[in-house]
């Protein structure tokens, strides 16, 4: 079984995608199940995890509505306002939906890099643990030390690092690589977090090659092990740098040294176990 652990659907006309350039020829289009289905069929992808792309409760409900009618969507990672403690009511309600799997605050877009350490948002991380829901950690390498502190503060929370924490592949340099490498190593060694093997081509140059990505993939596989890495397309964001097929094929190339058993974990079993699909 192959599972795409990270993809999006959106309709910009809904008006809650503040990060999206309104005139971007790729991102500003509407994307729905019918647009990704040919790629899923081509690569025998059985299931996907649909992840929020807007910091609104309304978008989460929109995604769950899609999941209700689309069989291949096996799970939804949504959003609630961590800064409002009464959001717990919404979280309890969302939890009742069998395809609702967890939350992703859009930390990368917040002005305070230490936001996740604030006292007023700790209730949400505690609730995720108590309700057996998952936390998708979205950020940049500069957030790694703060995520490590958060994970140590909430050791029972199920966490996955999104997009390998977006290493600076297009502006690769030894200092930046070492910062990312050391931060990822500490999270892998000191916590039980998983890592999403996703969005790497988006962080690379437009003329990227598989070899540009290899040092990053080799490192996450080395420190997290094949048991805690899960592949995701990050479609349609990946279209900024290549097609679904180009990223899927590159990901297989980058993991060809693994045994068939370990590849099956990276390309499906780990996502199923982590999200309870």
N, C-alpha and C positions, 0 to 999 in steps of 0.2 A: 504493500500500500504506500502510495506517495501522497504526502500532505504538504501543501504550500502554507507555511505557518504565518504568512504576513502579506495580506493584500488589502486593497481599498476599493470602495465604490463611492462615488460622489456626484452630486448635481450642484454646480456652482450657483445656480439660480436660487438655491435655498438661502444663500446669503450669509452663512456662518463660517466660511473658510477664509478668515482674515489674512492668512499667510500666503494665499494663492495669488500670483500676479494675474490681473484680470485679462491681460492680452497675451498670455503665454499660449503658444499654439498647441502645446501638448497638455499642460496641466489644466487649462481653463475649460476643457471639454467635459461633458457628462460621461461617466463610465458606469456601466451596469453589468449584470451577470452575462448578458448576451455578448458582451465585448471580450470577456476573458475566456469564455467557454471553448472557443476553437483551440486556444493554447493549452488549456487543461486537457482536452481530448488528445491533442497531438502528442503530449508528453505523459499521458496516462496518469495525470494527477487526479486522485480520487476525491480529496477534500481540501478545503481551505479554511483559514482563520481570517475573518474580516475584522480589520482594526480601524478604530476611530481616526478621523482626520480633522475634526473640529471640536473645540472646547465647549460643547453644548450638550445638554441632556437630550435635546430634540434630535440631534444627529444620531445619538445612540439608539433612540427609539426608531428612527428611520432605518438604521442598519438591522435592528432586530426584526423589523417588518419585512425587509428583504430576506433575511435568514428564514423567516417563517415559510416563504414560498420557494426557496431555492435549496434543493437537496444537498448540493455539494458544499454549501457553507455549513461547516460543522460547529463553528464557534464564533462568538463576537466579543471583542475587547472594546469596551466603551469608555465613557467619561462621566464623572460627576464632579461637582465643585468641592474640592478638598478644603477650601477656605470657609465653607459653610457647614457647620456640624449637623444641621438638620438635613443635609444631603444623605445621611444614613437611612432616612425613610425611603429615598429613591433607590439606594443601593439594595435594601432589603426587597423592594419590589422587583428590581431588575433580576435579582438572584433567582426569583421564581421562574424565570424563563430558562428553559433547559439548555438553550444555546448561548446564554450569557456566561462568559468565562472570567472576566476580570476588567481591570481599569488601566488606562494610560493617561496620566496627566502630561501635558505637553511642556515638559520641563525645559526643553531646548529653546523655547520661545519666551521663557520668563526672564525678567531683568535680574533676578537675584539667584546667583548660582547655588546659594546655600538654602534655597526655598524648602527643600525636603527635610531640613533640620528644624524648621519652625515648630513651636509648640502647638500652634493652632491647627496644624494639619496631621498631627500624629494619630488622631482618632481614625483617620481613613486607613492608614497602614495597619493599625490594630484591627480594624473591621475586616480588611482583606484576609488577615490571618484567621480571625474568628469565623468568617463565613466560607473559608476554604476557597477563596478566589485568588486569581493571579494578578501580578503587577508587572506591566511592561515598562521597563526603564528606558526612557528616551532622552538622549542628551548628546553631549560632545565629550571629547577626552578631558576637558577641564572639569567636568562634573564627576569624574570617576572617584576621586577621593571622598566626595560628599555622598555618593551612592554607597560606597563601602561603609561609611559610618552609619548610614541608614540601615543597611542590611544587617550590620552587627547589632543594631538597636532592636531590630525585628527579625530575629533568627528563624522564626517559624513561617515567615511570609514566603510564598512561592514567587520567585522573581526570574524574569528573563531580560537580559540586556539586549535592547533592540539595535539592530544594524551594526553589531560589533562596536557600539558607541561611536560610530561615524569617524573613523580615523582619517587623517588628512592625506589621502592618497594622492590627490592631484598636486599638492605642494609638499610631496614627501621630502623630509629631511631627517637627519639622525636624531636631533633633539626632540622633534615632534613624535617620531616613531618610538623613541625610548619612553617618553611620557606616557603614551598610549599603552605600550607593551607592559610597562611596570604596573600601571593601574589595572589593566586587565588581569595580569598575573595575580595580584593581590585579591581581587574579587573571586577569581577562580579557586585560589588556594584557601581563602579564609571563609568563604560562604558556599552555599549550595546552589547558587544562581546558575541558570542556563544562559546560553548566548545564541542570539539569532544571527545566522550566516546569511545576511541579507543586505541590500542597498550598497554593496561595495562598489558596483560600477557607477552609481550615482555620485559617489565621493571621488571618483577617478576622472581623468581627462576624457574628452570626447573620443580620442584615438586610443583608448585604453587597450591593454593586452592582458591576457591571463597572467603573464609573469609580473605585471604591475601589482596584481592582487595577491600573488602567492605568499609573500612574507607575512601578510596579515592573516590569511587563512591557515597557514602552517602554525602560526602562533596560537590562534584560538583552539585549534584541534589539539595542540600539544598541551596547553594548560587546562582547558575544560575537559578534554578527552571527547571521543565520539559519543559518549553517553550523555553529554550535556550541551550538544550543539544541534541546532535545528535550522534547516534551510527554509528561506522564504524569498518570494519574488520581489516584494515591495512594488508590485504592479498597481497602478500605472505609473508611479513615480520613476520606475526603472526605465521607462520609455524615453526619458531624457538622455540616456546614454546607450540604449540598445533595446532590442526586442525581448519579449519573454523568452523566446527560444535561445537567443544569444546568451542571456544570463544563465538559463537552465543548463545549457551545454558547458559554459565556462565553469559552473559550480561542479558539474560532474568531472570535468578535467582536473579541477583542483583537489578532488577527493578520490581520484583513481587509485591512489596508493593504499586506500583503506580496503579492508576485507569487505566482501559482500554483506556480511552481517553488520559491520559498522556503518556502511553506507545506508543500509536500510534504517538504521537508527537516525542518522542525520536527515534523511529524506522522508521521514514519516513517523517512525515509532516514538521518537523523543517528543515530538509535538503532541502526539496522541496521549502520551503519558503525562506530560506537563499540564496540558489543558483539560485532560479528562474527556477526550473526544470519543 
